[in-house]
Amino acid sequence: MNMIERLKIDYSATAPTDQEIAQMWLDMEITELNEWSKYALELKDKFSETHCMGGIQLHKYQVSDSTCLQWFASRNRLSNISFVKNIFSRPELQGYRNDLGIKDNRPACQEIHGYSDIFDLTGIISRILNQGGAYRNLEAKDAWESAMNFVNQEFENRFDEVNRYRYILQGSKWFYDIAWDYSTLLFDKRKNQILIMDITDVD
């Protein structure tokens, strides 16, 4: 399946059955991606300044093609298959769970809200940088430019092709459990990729 086909909605296709959804999860292959854009690395450096006792963690994964997954993703309906809740229990995300200090292989996950686009992602990231952590923050212009460059390079400003999900994942020892803890999962429908962003700092 090419990138354009992943975005197309086949209105004649019926919704996958429960059996087909279960088979999708069994057949799914997930590969961690470790190549980051220049501005993703710069964003990590900025958060090491503003959230100096915590910081930001970025993880990226490639998900294998599936007509079943594409049916839900193209319609912005990944919540219907509890995608966010299930993805964090995958064995391929063991490294992610280790990085966040999660011992449970099937951590409880609560999806707070799903959004069909990322038009507001630059504003969210820049606001977090500008408000800062416990001790430091970035000037508004610097925060905006850092966030804008990150979104531009990682998603080519394809704001309407990426879903954003807010969630709470239980059992992490990395988070400080304070007001500026932030987690979001971004699903790129064109590339079939997941980008996970976690942010924390001390009180």
C-alpha positions in Angstrom: 0.0 0.0 0.0 1.5 3.3 -1.0 1.3 6.5 1.0 -1.5 8.1 -1.0 -3.6 4.9 -0.8 -3.4 5.0 3.0 -5.2 8.3 3.0 -8.1 7.3 0.7 -11.4 6.4 2.2 -13.2 3.5 0.4 -16.8 4.3 1.1 -17.9 1.0 -0.4 -15.9 -1.0 2.1 -17.8 -2.4 5.1 -16.4 -2.0 8.6 -14.0 -4.8 9.6 -15.4 -7.5 11.8 -14.2 -8.3 15.4 -12.4 -11.3 14.0 -10.6 -9.2 11.4 -9.6 -6.7 14.0 -8.2 -9.4 16.2 -6.2 -10.8 13.3 -4.9 -7.3 12.5 -3.3 -7.1 15.9 -1.8 -10.6 15.5 -0.3 -9.8 12.1 0.9 -6.3 13.0 4.6 -5.6 12.9 6.2 -2.6 14.5 9.7 -1.4 14.0 11.4 1.3 16.0 12.9 4.2 14.0 15.9 5.9 15.4 16.6 8.6 12.7 15.5 12.0 13.8 15.4 15.3 12.0 17.8 18.2 12.9 15.0 20.1 14.5 13.8 17.1 16.5 17.3 16.9 18.1 17.2 20.6 18.6 13.8 20.3 20.4 15.3 17.8 22.7 18.1 20.2 23.5 15.6 23.0 24.2 13.7 20.8 26.7 16.9 19.8 28.4 17.2 23.5 29.2 13.7 24.3 30.2 12.9 21.0 31.9 16.4 20.4 33.2 15.5 17.8 35.9 13.3 15.8 33.6 13.1 16.6 29.9 11.5 15.2 26.8 11.5 11.7 25.4 10.7 11.0 21.7 10.0 7.6 20.3 9.1 6.8 16.7 7.8 3.5 15.2 6.8 2.2 11.8 3.6 0.2 11.7 3.1 -2.5 9.0 0.4 -2.0 6.4 -3.1 -3.5 7.0 -6.3 -2.9 5.1 -8.1 -3.3 8.5 -6.0 -0.6 10.2 -6.3 1.7 7.1 -10.1 1.5 7.3 -10.0 3.0 10.8 -7.1 5.3 10.4 -8.3 6.9 7.1 -11.6 7.7 8.9 -9.9 9.1 12.1 -11.5 6.3 14.1 -8.5 4.6 15.7 -10.2 5.0 19.1 -12.8 2.5 17.9 -10.2 -0.2 18.1 -8.5 1.1 21.3 -5.4 1.7 19.3 -3.6 3.9 21.9 -4.5 1.6 24.8 -3.3 -1.5 22.9 -0.2 -0.1 21.3 1.6 0.4 24.7 1.3 -3.3 25.5 3.0 -4.4 22.3 6.3 -6.3 22.8 7.9 -4.0 20.2 7.5 -1.1 22.7 9.4 -2.8 25.5 12.2 -0.3 25.0 9.7 2.5 25.4 8.4 1.0 28.6 11.9 0.6 29.9 12.8 4.3 29.1 9.7 5.4 31.1 10.4 3.0 34.0 7.3 1.0 33.4 7.6 -2.6 34.8 4.2 -3.8 33.7 4.2 -5.2 30.2 0.5 -4.4 29.8 0.3 -0.9 31.5 -3.1 0.6 32.1 -3.7 3.4 29.6 -6.5 6.0 29.6 -7.1 7.8 26.4 -8.2 11.3 27.3 -9.0 12.8 23.9 -8.4 12.2 20.2 -7.9 14.9 17.6 -8.1 14.4 13.8 -5.3 16.8 13.1 -2.3 18.6 14.5 -3.1 22.2 13.6 -2.5 23.2 17.2 0.6 21.1 17.9 3.1 23.9 17.3 1.2 26.0 19.8 1.1 23.3 22.4 4.8 22.6 22.3 5.8 26.2 22.2 3.5 27.0 25.2 5.1 24.2 27.2 8.6 25.6 26.3 7.6 29.1 27.1 6.0 28.2 30.4 9.0 26.1 31.2 9.7 23.6 33.9 10.5 24.2 37.6 13.5 26.6 37.0 13.7 27.7 33.4 11.7 28.7 30.3 12.3 29.9 26.7 11.4 33.3 25.3 8.2 33.1 23.3 9.8 33.7 19.9 12.5 31.0 20.5 9.8 28.6 21.8 7.6 29.1 18.8 10.4 28.8 16.3 11.6 25.6 17.9 8.2 24.0 17.9 7.4 25.2 14.3 10.6 23.8 12.9 10.0 20.5 14.6 6.5 20.1 13.2 7.7 21.2 9.8 10.5 18.7 9.5 8.9 15.7 11.2 5.5 16.1 9.5 6.2 18.4 6.5 3.3 20.6 7.8 0.8 17.9 6.8 -1.5 19.1 9.6 -4.6 17.2 8.4 -2.8 13.9 7.9 -1.8 13.3 11.5 -4.0 12.2 14.4 -3.1 13.4 17.9 -4.1 11.5 21.1 -3.7 12.6 24.7 -3.5 9.8 27.2 -2.3 8.8 30.7 -0.1 5.8 31.1 0.0 4.2 34.5 3.1 2.9 36.3 5.8 5.2 35.0 8.7 5.9 37.3 10.1 8.6 34.9 7.3 11.1 35.3 7.3 13.4 38.4 3.5 13.3 38.5 3.1 17.1 38.4 1.1 19.7 36.4 3.4 19.9 33.5 3.6 16.2 32.8 2.5 15.8 29.2 2.1 12.8 26.9 0.8 12.6 23.3 0.8 10.0 20.6 0.8 11.2 17.0 -0.3 8.8 14.2 0.9 9.8 10.7 -1.7 8.3 8.4 0.3 8.8 5.2 3.5 7.1 6.6 1.8 4.7 9.0 4.2 5.9 11.7 3.7 6.7 15.4 5.6 9.4 17.2 5.3 9.5 21.0 6.2 12.5 23.0 6.6 12.5 26.8 7.6 15.6 28.9 8.2 16.0 32.6 10.2 18.0 35.2 10.4 18.4 39.0 8.0 20.6 40.9 
